[in-house]
Amino acid sequence: MMQPGAGGGMMDVPGCGNIFGDFGGSDRDCALAKADTASRIVLAIEASRLMDEEAATLTGFERDQMRCVVRGRVVDGISAERLQAALEALEVWQRGRALFAG
C-alpha cells in the first residue's frame, strides 16, 4: 500500500492483504468475502453471457440489485449468505445447461 513519505513522495508500505482492512473498514472480513463472491458472480454471468435481467431471475435478485453487483457496487443490504446463494444458483444453472448442451 502506498503512503505519503518524507518530502511529499510516496513510499510502499506492506498491507494486510485485505483492502478493506488496509483502509480501516469496520467489518473488513465480511466486506472482503462479499467482494470476492460478487466478483465470482460477475465471472459466472459473463461466462454464461447472461443479461442483467436473466441473471436477476436466476439468482432471485431484483434487477437493480443485480446491476449493482455486476457493476461492482455491492449493496449493503445484501448479505454475504445471499450473495453465496446467488452464486450457487448460477453454478447449478451452468451445470444443467452444460448437461443439455452436449
C-alpha positions in Angstrom: 0.0 0.0 0.0 1.3 3.4 -0.9 1.5 6.2 1.8 2.9 9.7 1.7 6.6 9.7 2.6 9.0 12.4 3.6 9.4 15.1 1.0 5.9 14.7 -0.5 6.8 11.4 -2.3 5.1 8.1 -1.9 6.5 5.1 -0.1 5.5 1.4 -0.3 4.1 0.1 3.0 3.1 -3.6 3.3 -0.7 -4.1 3.6 -2.5 -6.8 5.5 -3.8 -8.5 2.3 -7.3 -7.1 2.8 -8.0 -3.8 1.1 -10.9 -3.2 3.5 -8.6 -3.7 6.5 -5.9 -1.6 5.0 -8.3 1.4 4.8 -9.9 0.7 8.2 -13.2 -0.9 7.2 -15.4 -1.7 10.2 -16.4 -5.2 9.0 -13.4 -5.9 6.8 -13.6 -9.7 6.7 -17.2 -9.7 5.7 -16.6 -6.9 3.1 -13.8 -8.9 1.6 -15.9 -12.1 1.4 -18.8 -10.2 -0.2 -16.5 -8.6 -2.8 -14.9 -12.0 -3.6 -18.3 -13.6 -4.0 -19.6 -10.7 -6.1 -16.6 -11.0 -8.4 -17.3 -14.7 -8.9 -20.9 -13.9 -9.7 -19.8 -11.5 -12.3 -17.5 -14.1 -13.9 -20.3 -16.7 -13.9 -22.6 -14.2 -15.6 -20.1 -13.2 -18.2 -19.1 -16.8 -18.9 -22.8 -17.6 -19.5 -23.4 -14.4 -21.5 -26.5 -13.6 -19.4 -28.2 -10.2 -19.5 -28.8 -8.5 -16.1 -32.5 -9.4 -16.2 -31.8 -13.1 -16.9 -29.2 -13.2 -14.1 -31.6 -11.5 -11.7 -34.2 -14.1 -12.5 -31.8 -17.0 -11.9 -30.4 -15.5 -8.6 -33.6 -14.1 -7.2 -32.2 -10.6 -7.0 -34.2 -7.6 -8.1 -32.9 -6.2 -11.4 -31.5 -3.1 -9.7 -29.6 -5.2 -7.1 -28.2 -7.4 -9.9 -27.0 -4.3 -11.8 -25.2 -3.1 -8.6 -23.5 -6.4 -8.1 -22.4 -6.6 -11.8 -21.1 -3.1 -11.7 -19.1 -3.7 -8.6 -21.3 -1.8 -6.2 -22.4 -4.5 -3.7 -25.4 -3.1 -1.9 -25.0 -3.1 1.9 -28.5 -4.6 2.2 -27.3 -7.9 0.5 -25.8 -10.3 3.0 -22.7 -12.5 2.3 -25.0 -15.5 2.6 -27.4 -14.1 0.0 -24.5 -13.5 -2.4 -23.3 -17.0 -1.9 -26.7 -18.5 -2.6 -26.9 -16.4 -5.8 -23.5 -17.8 -6.9 -24.6 -21.3 -6.1 -27.8 -20.8 -8.2 -25.8 -19.6 -11.1 -23.4 -22.6 -10.8 -26.3 -25.1 -10.7 -27.8 -23.4 -13.8 -24.5 -23.6 -15.6 -24.0 -27.3 -14.8 -27.6 -28.0 -16.0 -27.0 -26.1 -19.2 -23.8 -28.0 -19.8 -25.5 -31.4 -19.4 -28.1 -30.5 -22.1 -25.6 -28.9 -24.4 -23.7 -31.9 -25.1 
